[in-house]
């Protein structure tokens, strides 16, 4: 992790907003701040992010971690980008490296903007607490689908509710299905995508099996991160193969 001028500037800007000495937190206090917005965060996950160089908490003489506000902001940024945009840590690390150098990262997800410090207040407001559960009515409204299309997506297993509500994954699927319906592709035509996704997940699951089978406390997180990276490569391969066929249409 870059620890040059950019990182020092971040810390100065973070602490200059407060009077007196910078606040430091132990890992339990950090969890208390984060769990309401990120219920799945654990001490093991925070230690894993430290191991990956995404945060660099200070240490006491006895070796205990001490987190600054800037560390908590970085954690919010990482957790939110993983949760809301499903980005692998490698990509998030590139964003953080750019921020540490006082730069604005390129190719941020739509709607995410960063001031040249750790994480701007605007980004924090945008990323904080975005976990949502959508009612059927909310999902139909936000995806633009009608009742008939909504019910058809459910019947073909493209979306599924959990205790009567839907998550952001279901919303993304519904938005894609609604857009494809405009081109005459109905849910019944899209079942091969579900089957392909199941097969792809099987490949990913098999690939990360040796990692997830380990007994250490970060095994599950390592497996999930590897799964994200493999899935991203699979999507790139799929897109390249389809684009090849489209290019052949232009030359035929």
VOBA-1610 file (N, C-alpha, C; in pm, whole numbers, padded with zeros to 5 digits, always signed):
BEGIN
Unk+00085-00119+00000Unk+00000+00000+00000Unk+00088+00123+00000Unk+00052+00217-00082Unk+00128+00340-00090Unk+00118+00414+00043Unk+00229+00452+00097Unk+00228+00525+00224Unk+00297+00660+00209Unk+00298+00713+00086Unk+00367+00837+00058Unk+00286+00958+00093Unk+00312+01067+00020Unk+00252+01196+00052Unk+00101+01191+00051Unk+00044+01116-00047Unk-00102+01113-00057Unk-00166+01061+00069Unk-00109+00955+00129Unk-00168+00895+00248Unk-00155+00990+00367Unk-00039+01057+00375Unk-00021+01149+00486Unk-00119+01265+00476Unk-00145+01310+00353Unk-00240+01419+00333Unk-00379+01376+00379Unk-00413+01253+00349Unk-00543+01200+00391Unk-00557+01208+00542Unk-00455+01161+00613Unk-00463+01158+00759Unk-00473+01300+00815Unk-00396+01392+00759Unk-00400+01530+00807Unk-00538+01588+00786Unk-00595+01565+00668Unk-00728+01620+00641Unk-00833+01558+00730Unk-00816+01428+00761Unk-00914+01361+00846Unk-00909+01415+00988Unk-00786+01436+01038Unk-00774+01477+01178Unk-00790+01626+01197Unk-00767+01706+01093Unk-00773+01851+01109Unk-00914+01900+01136Unk-01015+01815+01108Unk-01153+01857+01132Unk-01189+01844+01280Unk-01101+01785+01359Unk-01131+01766+01500Unk-01030+01842+01584Unk-01068+01881+01700Unk-00975+01948+01790Unk-00910+01843+01878Unk-00784+01872+01918Unk-00715+01779+02005Unk-00659+01662+01929Unk-00624+01557+02002Unk-00562+01441+01942Unk-00662+01363+01859Unk-00609+01291+01759Unk-00694+01210+01672Unk-00756+01097+01754Unk-00882+01068+01725Unk-00951+00959+01791Unk-00898+00827+01739Unk-00874+00734+01830Unk-00835+00599+01790Unk-00935+00501+01848Unk-00963+00395+01772Unk-01063+00296+01810Unk-01000+00158+01810Unk-01049+00071+01898Unk-01007-00067+01889Unk-01100-00139+01792Unk-01070-00264+01761Unk-01144-00334+01657Unk-01291-00355+01696Unk-01317-00370+01825Unk-01456-00384+01870Unk-01535-00256+01848Unk-01473-00142+01873Unk-01540-00013+01852Unk-01563+00013+01703Unk-01470-00032+01620Unk-01490-00019+01475Unk-01610-00103+01431Unk-01617-00225+01480Unk-01731-00311+01447Unk-01862-00247+01491Unk-01863-00184+01608Unk-01984-00120+01658Unk-02029-00008+01565Unk-01934+00061+01502Unk-01969+00167+01409Unk-02020+00115+01276Unk-01971-00003+01235Unk-01998-00052+01100Unk-02115-00150+01090Unk-02144-00222+01196Unk-02238-00335+01182Unk-02380-00293+01146Unk-02422-00173+01184Unk-02558-00132+01147Unk-02573-00117+00996Unk-02468-00073+00928Unk-02472-00059+00783Unk-02423-00184+00711Unk-02334-00259+00775Unk-02277-00378+00713Unk-02285-00494+00811Unk-02399-00558+00822Unk-02418-00663+00924Unk-02322-00780+00910Unk-02267-00803+00791Unk-02181-00919+00771Unk-02036-00893+00808Unk-02002-00769+00846Unk-01862-00740+00878Unk-01823-00808+01009Unk-01702-00861+01012Unk-01651-00929+01130Unk-01507-00885+01156Unk-01458-00918+01273Unk-01318-00888+01303Unk-01225-00960+01207Unk-01260-01083+01171Unk-01177-01158+01076Unk-01172-01090+00941Unk-01285-01034+00897Unk-01287-00965+00767Unk-01199-00841+00772Unk-01203-00768+00882Unk-01119-00649+00896Unk-00971-00688+00895Unk-00937-00796+00964Unk-00798-00842+00963Unk-00757-00887+00823Unk-00850-00945+00750Unk-00823-00987+00612Unk-00794-00866+00524Unk-00872-00759+00540Unk-00848-00638+00461Unk-00712-00578+00496Unk-00674-00588+00625Unk-00541-00538+00663Unk-00433-00622+00597Unk-00453-00752+00595Unk-00356-00841+00532Unk-00340-00808+00383Unk-00448-00767+00319Unk-00446-00731+00176Unk-00396-00589+00153Unk-00366-00516+00259Unk-00312-00382+00244Unk-00414-00274+00218Unk-00541-00303+00240Unk-00645-00203+00216Unk-00654-00102+00330Unk-00618-00144+00449Unk-00610-00053+00563Unk-00479-00081+00636Unk-00429+00017+00707Unk-00303-00001+00781Unk-00318+00061+00919Unk-00392-00005+01008Unk-00410+00049+01143Unk-00278+00056+01218Unk-00271+00150+01309Unk-00154+00160+01394Unk-00155+00045+01495Unk-00041+00023+01558Unk-00031-00082+01659Unk+00023-00023+01789Unk-00030-00072+01900Unk+00026-00033+02029Unk+00154-00113+02053Unk+00225-00079+02159Unk+00347-00152+02193Unk+00319-00300+02217Unk+00195-00329+02262Unk+00157-00468+02288Unk+00104-00538+02164Unk+00096-00464+02050Unk+00052-00524+01926Unk-00096-00511+01895Unk-00172-00440+01981Unk-00314-00422+01955Unk-00337-00317+01846Unk-00436-00343+01761Unk-00467-00251+01651Unk-00537-00126+01704Unk-00500-00011+01648Unk-00567+00115+01677Unk-00609+00177+01544Unk-00740+00198+01530Unk-00795+00247+01404Unk-00827+00396+01414Unk-00792+00469+01310Unk-00827+00611+01301Unk-00957+00626+01222Unk-01010+00746+01222Unk-01131+00772+01143Unk-01106+00742+00996Unk-00987+00773+00948Unk-00957+00747+00808Unk-00962+00597+00778Unk-00922+00512+00875Unk-00931+00368+00856Unk-01076+00323+00847Unk-01161+00381+00932Unk-01303+00345+00929Unk-01366+00390+00797Unk-01327+00507+00747Unk-01377+00554+00619Unk-01336+00460+00506Unk-01211+00415+00512Unk-01164+00321+00409Unk-01244+00191+00416Unk-01270+00144+00537Unk-01348+00022+00551Unk-01488+00039+00494Unk-01551+00152+00523Unk-01684+00177+00466Unk-01679+00176+00313Unk-01577+00237+00258Unk-01561+00244+00114Unk-01546+00105+00054Unk-01458+00024+00113Unk-01435-00112+00063Unk-01560-00197+00076Unk-01622-00195+00193Unk-01740-00278+00217Unk-01855-00240+00124Unk-01874-00110+00104Unk-01985-00065+00020Unk-01962-00099-00126Unk-01839-00082-00175Unk-01812-00115-00315Unk-01825-00265-00340Unk-01787-00345-00243Unk-01805-00490-00258Unk-01953-00526-00257Unk-02027-00468-00164Unk-02168-00503-00148Unk-02255-00449-00260Unk-02234-00323-00297Unk-02324-00256-00390Unk-02283-00272-00536Unk-02153-00293-00559Unk-02105-00301-00696Unk-02031-00431-00725Unk-02018-00518-00623Unk-01963-00653-00641Unk-01822-00650-00701Unk-01743-00551-00661Unk-01609-00536-00716Unk-01510-00624-00640Unk-01416-00687-00711Unk-01311-00763-00642Unk-01216-00669-00571Unk-01149-00722-00470Unk-01058-00638-00391Unk-00945-00582-00475Unk-00905-00653-00579Unk-00797-00604-00665Unk-00834-00469-00727Unk-00959-00457-00771Unk-01004-00332-00832Unk-01015-00222-00726Unk-01072-00258-00609Unk-01086-00159-00501Unk-00948-00113-00456Unk-00852-00204-00451Unk-00715-00167-00413Unk-00658-00065-00510Unk-00687-00080-00639Unk-00639+00018-00737Unk-00700+00156-00712Unk-00829+00158-00675Unk-00892+00285-00641Unk-00821+00350-00522Unk-00797+00269-00419Unk-00734+00322-00298Unk-00592+00369-00323Unk-00518+00295-00407Unk-00383+00337-00440Unk-00384+00474-00508Unk-00481+00496-00597Unk-00492+00626-00663Unk-00526+00735-00562Unk-00620+00706-00472Unk-00659+00804-00370Unk-00540+00838-00280Unk-00460+00736-00245Unk-00344+00758-00160Unk-00242+00850-00226Unk-00244+00855-00358Unk-00153+00942-00431Unk-00214+01079-00460Unk-00333+01104-00402Unk-00398+01232-00424Unk-00468+01241-00557Unk-00495+01126-00622Unk-00558+01124-00753Unk-00703+01082-00741Unk-00780+01112-00844Unk-00918+01062-00853Unk-00916+00934-00935Unk-00960+00822-00880Unk-00956+00695-00953Unk-01038+00701-01082Unk-00989+00633-01184Unk-01062+00625-01310Unk-01162+00509-01304Unk-01265+00521-01385Unk-01363+00412-01404Unk-01434+00372-01275Unk-01463+00469-01189Unk-01545+00439-01073Unk-01685+00402-01117Unk-01757+00319-01040Unk-01893+00285-01076Unk-01980+00410-01089Unk-02083+00405-01172Unk-02171+00521-01190Unk-02226+00572-01058Unk-02223+00702-01040Unk-02278+00764-00920Unk-02180+00778-00807Unk-02060+00720-00820Unk-01959+00729-00715Unk-01855+00832-00756Unk-01836+00933-00673Unk-01734+01033-00700Unk-01650+01052-00574Unk-01524+01085-00593Unk-01430+01093-00481Unk-01353+01224-00486Unk-01351+01294-00374Unk-01263+01411-00361Unk-01123+01361-00334Unk-01020+01443-00359Unk-00882+01396-00340Unk-00842+01383-00194Unk-00918+01305-00118Unk-00879+01262+00015Unk-00928+01120+00029Unk-00925+01063+00146Unk-00960+00921+00160Unk-01091+00887+00093Unk-01199+00935+00148Unk-01332+00919+00089Unk-01407+01046+00120Unk-01463+01109+00018Unk-01532+01235+00041Unk-01660+01214+00120Unk-01707+01322+00183Unk-01832+01313+00257Unk-01947+01276+00164Unk-01944+01324+00039Unk-02049+01290-00056Unk-02054+01140-00081Unk-01935+01080-00098Unk-01931+00936-00123Unk-01979+00859-00001Unk-01937+00904+00118Unk-01982+00836+00238Unk-02134+00840+00250Unk-02192+00957+00221Unk-02339+00967+00229Unk-02403+00876+00126Unk-02341+00866+00010Unk-02401+00784-00096Unk-02390+00636-00068Unk-02272+00594-00016Unk-02248+00452+00003Unk-02301+00397+00135Unk-02321+00487+00232Unk-02360+00441+00365Unk-02503+00388+00366Unk-02521+00274+00424Unk-02655+00221+00450Unk-02738+00196+00327Unk-02676+00139+00220Unk-02753+00119+00098Unk-02815-00020+00089Unk-02797-00104+00190Unk-02862-00234+00188Unk-03013-00214+00198Unk-03085-00269+00101Unk-03229-00247+00097Unk-03301-00379+00076Unk-03423-00384+00122Unk-03514-00492+00089Unk-03632-00427+00018Unk-03661-00474-00101Unk-03765-00413-00184Unk-03892-00497-00181Unk-04005-00430-00167Unk-04133-00499-00182Unk-04155-00527-00330Unk-04249-00617-00362Unk-04278-00640-00504Unk-04314-00511-00578Unk-04391-00424-00514Unk-04429-00298-00577Unk-04308-00210-00603Unk-04216-00204-00506Unk-04095-00123-00524Unk-04008-00180-00636Unk-03995-00312-00640Unk-03913-00372-00745Unk-03973-00344-00883Unk-04105-00357-00895Unk-04168-00329-01025Unk-04148-00183-01064Unk-04163-00094-00968Unk-04149+00049-00999Unk-04007+00083-01041Unk-03907+00033-00966Unk-03769+00070-00995Unk-03714+00000-01118Unk-03768-00116-01151Unk-03721-00188-01271Unk-03800-00149-01395Unk-03919-00090-01373Unk-04003-00052-01486Unk-04083-00166-01544Unk-04087-00278-01475Unk-04160-00394-01525Unk-04307-00389-01485Unk-04393-00442-01571Unk-04534-00452-01538Unk-04561-00574-01454Unk-04683-00586-01409Unk-04720-00699-01323Unk-04700-00831-01396Unk-04742-00839-01523Unk-04731-00965-01597Unk-04586-01007-01614Unk-04500-00911-01652Unk-04359-00943-01669Unk-04297-00983-01536Unk-04333-00912-01430Unk-04282-00942-01296Unk-04318-01085-01256Unk-04443-01123-01274Unk-04486-01258-01237Unk-04421-01364-01324Unk-04396-01331-01451Unk-04330-01426-01540Unk-04185-01447-01500Unk-04119-01341-01460Unk-03980-01355-01414Unk-03973-01448-01293Unk-04069-01435-01203Unk-04072-01523-01086Unk-04099-01667-01128Unk-04194-01686-01217Unk-04233-01822-01257Unk-04120-01895-01327Unk-04033-01821-01397Unk-03920-01883-01465Unk-03794-01887-01377Unk-03807-01845-01253Unk-03695-01855-01160Unk-03584-01754-01180Unk-03613-01646-01253Unk-03510-01545-01276Unk-03491-01455-01154Unk-03597-01432-01078Unk-03588-01359-00952Unk-03663-01437-00846Unk-03623-01418-00722Unk-03689-01489-00612Unk-03692-01398-00491Unk-03799-01406-00415Unk-03812-01324-00295Unk-03757-01399-00174Unk-03724-01322-00072Unk-03681-01377+00056Unk-03771-01316+00162Unk-03859-01398+00216Unk-03958-01352+00314Unk-04041-01237+00258Unk-04075-01249+00129Unk-04166-01153+00067Unk-04102-01028+00011Unk-03968-01015+00024Unk-03899-00897-00029Unk-03786-00940-00123Unk-03733-00843-00197Unk-03630-00869-00296Unk-03507-00784-00266Unk-03389-00836-00306Unk-03265-00761-00283Unk-03222-00690-00411Unk-03104-00623-00404Unk-03055-00547-00518Unk-03016-00637-00635Unk-02978-00761-00606Unk-02949-00854-00714Unk-03075-00878-00798Unk-03187-00901-00731Unk-03312-00922-00802Unk-03350-00799-00884Unk-03321-00680-00829Unk-03352-00557-00901Unk-03271-00548-01030Unk-03143-00582-01024Unk-03059-00578-01144Unk-03110-00676-01249Unk-03149-00796-01205Unk-03203-00894-01298Unk-03332-00842-01361Unk-03420-00786-01277Unk-03547-00735-01328Unk-03526-00621-01426Unk-03430-00533-01399Unk-03402-00423-01490Unk-03353-00475-01624Unk-03265-00577-01621Unk-03214-00635-01745Unk-03325-00703-01823Unk-03410-00779-01753Unk-03520-00848-01820Unk-03618-00748-01882Unk-03644-00639-01811Unk-03736-00537-01863Unk-03680-00474-01989Unk-03550-00444-01989Unk-03488-00385-02108Unk-03487-00483-02224Unk-03460-00610-02196Unk-03458-00710-02302Unk-03597-00736-02360Unk-03699-00721-02277Unk-03836-00740-02325Unk-03870-00641-02436Unk-03812-00523-02432Unk-03833-00423-02536Unk-03786-00475-02671Unk-03682-00562-02668Unk-03626-00619-02790Unk-03692-00753-02826Unk-03801-00786-02758Unk-03874-00908-02789Unk-03822-01032-02719Unk-03729-01016-02626Unk-03677-01130-02551Unk-03751-01140-02418Unk-03838-01236-02408Unk-03921-01254-02290Unk-03850-01347-02191Unk-03898-01352-02066Unk-03834-01439-01967Unk-03819-01584-02012Unk-03913-01635-02090Unk-03901-01774-02136Unk-03779-01792-02227Unk-03738-01683-02293Unk-03620-01691-02378Unk-03491-01683-02296Unk-03501-01640-02173Unk-03383-01610-02092Unk-03344-01722-01997Unk-03420-01831-01999Unk-03387-01942-01909Unk-03247-01997-01932Unk-03195-01998-02058Unk-03057-02045-02076Unk-02955-01963-01997Unk-02985-01835-01972Unk-02893-01754-01893Unk-02887-01804-01749Unk-03004-01842-01696Unk-03008-01895-01560Unk-02931-02027-01553Unk-02952-02112-01653Unk-02881-02240-01656Unk-02731-02218-01670Unk-02692-02122-01755Unk-02550-02093-01773Unk-02490-02038-01644Unk-02566-01952-01575Unk-02517-01896-01448Unk-02496-02007-01346Unk-02588-02103-01341Unk-02574-02215-01247Unk-02449-02297-01279Unk-02427-02322-01410Unk-02309-02400-01449Unk-02181-02322-01417Unk-02183-02191-01444Unk-02066-02109-01417Unk-02035-02106-01267Unk-02141-02093-01186Unk-02120-02093-01042Unk-02060-02226-00997Unk-02104-02335-01060Unk-02047-02465-01027Unk-01897-02470-01054Unk-01855-02411-01167Unk-01713-02406-01199Unk-01636-02322-01096Unk-01694-02206-01063Unk-01630-02117-00966Unk-01619-02185-00830Unk-01728-02247-00789Unk-01731-02314-00658Unk-01626-02424-00651Unk-01611-02497-00763Unk-01510-02603-00766Unk-01369-02544-00759Unk-01349-02433-00827Unk-01216-02372-00831Unk-01172-02320-00693Unk-01266-02267-00616Unk-01230-02210-00485Unk-01249-02310-00372Unk-01290-02431-00406Unk-01313-02533-00303Unk-01195-02556-00211Unk-01072-02571-00264Unk-00958-02594-00175Unk-00936-02480-00076Unk-00966-02357-00118Unk-00948-02243-00027Unk-01055-02243+00081Unk-01181-02263+00040Unk-01291-02259+00137Unk-01285-02374+00236Unk-01215-02481+00199Unk-01207-02598+00289Unk-01107-02577+00401Unk-01025-02475+00393Unk-00927-02450+00498Unk-00997-02409+00628Unk-00929-02427+00738Unk-00989-02405+00869Unk-00956-02269+00929Unk-00872-02190+00863Unk-00837-02062+00924Unk-00954-01965+00915Unk-00950-01859+00995Unk-01065-01769+01012Unk-01098-01688+00888Unk-01003-01674+00795Unk-01029-01592+00677Unk-01056-01676+00552Unk-01070-01806+00569Unk-01087-01895+00453Unk-01209-01857+00371Unk-01322-01832+00439Unk-01445-01800+00366Unk-01429-01671+00287Unk-01363-01572+00345Unk-01345-01445+00275Unk-01250-01460+00158Unk-01144-01540+00175Unk-01052-01564+00065Unk-01124-01635-00050Unk-01207-01731-00015Unk-01280-01804-00118Unk-01377-01712-00192Unk-01447-01626-00117Unk-01542-01535-00180Unk-01471-01436-00272Unk-01355-01387-00229Unk-01279-01292-00312Unk-01228-01361-00438Unk-01177-01483-00425Unk-01133-01557-00543Unk-01250-01583-00636Unk-01365-01614-00577Unk-01485-01640-00659Unk-01523-01517-00739Unk-01514-01399-00677Unk-01546-01275-00750Unk-01451-01254-00867Unk-01323-01277-00844Unk-01226-01257-00951Unk-01248-01357-01064Unk-01274-01482-01030Unk-01297-01584-01133Unk-01425-01552-01211Unk-01530-01511-01138Unk-01655-01476-01205Unk-01636-01359-01301Unk-01556-01261-01259Unk-01529-01146-01347Unk-01459-01191-01474Unk-01364-01284-01462Unk-01294-01336-01579Unk-01388-01416-01668Unk-01477-01492-01607Unk-01575-01568-01685Unk-01667-01475-01765Unk-01710-01365-01701Unk-01794-01269-01771Unk-01719-01203-01886Unk-01592-01174-01864Unk-01511-01116-01971Unk-01498-01213-02087Unk-01476-01340-02057Unk-01468-01441-02161Unk-01599-01452-02238Unk-01709-01457-02164Unk-01841-01468-02228Unk-01865-01349-02321Unk-01835-01228-02272Unk-01856-01108-02352Unk-01769-01112-02477Unk-01642-01154-02464Unk-01552-01159-02579Unk-01601-01258-02684Unk-01651-01373-02639Unk-01701-01474-02733Unk-01824-01423-02808Unk-01915-01356-02736Unk-02035-01301-02802Unk-01996-01190-02899Unk-01904-01102-02858Unk-01860-00994-02945Unk-01794-01048-03071Unk-01725-01161-03059Unk-01665-01224-03177Unk-01772-01263-03278Unk-01882-01318-03228Unk-01991-01359-03317Unk-02057-01234-03381Unk-02071-01128-03304Unk-02131-01005-03358Unk-02042-00946-03467Unk-01911-00952-03444Unk-01816-00901-03544Unk-01828-00981-03674Unk-01852-01111-03661Unk-01869-01194-03780Unk-01993-01154-03859Unk-02097-01104-03791Unk-02217-01055-03860Unk-02182-00938-03951Unk-02092-00853-03906Unk-02057-00734-03982Unk-01977-00766-04107Unk-01906-00877-04104Unk-01820-00913-04217Unk-01882-01016-04309Unk-01998-01071-04272Unk-02061-01175-04354Unk-02138-01116-04470
//
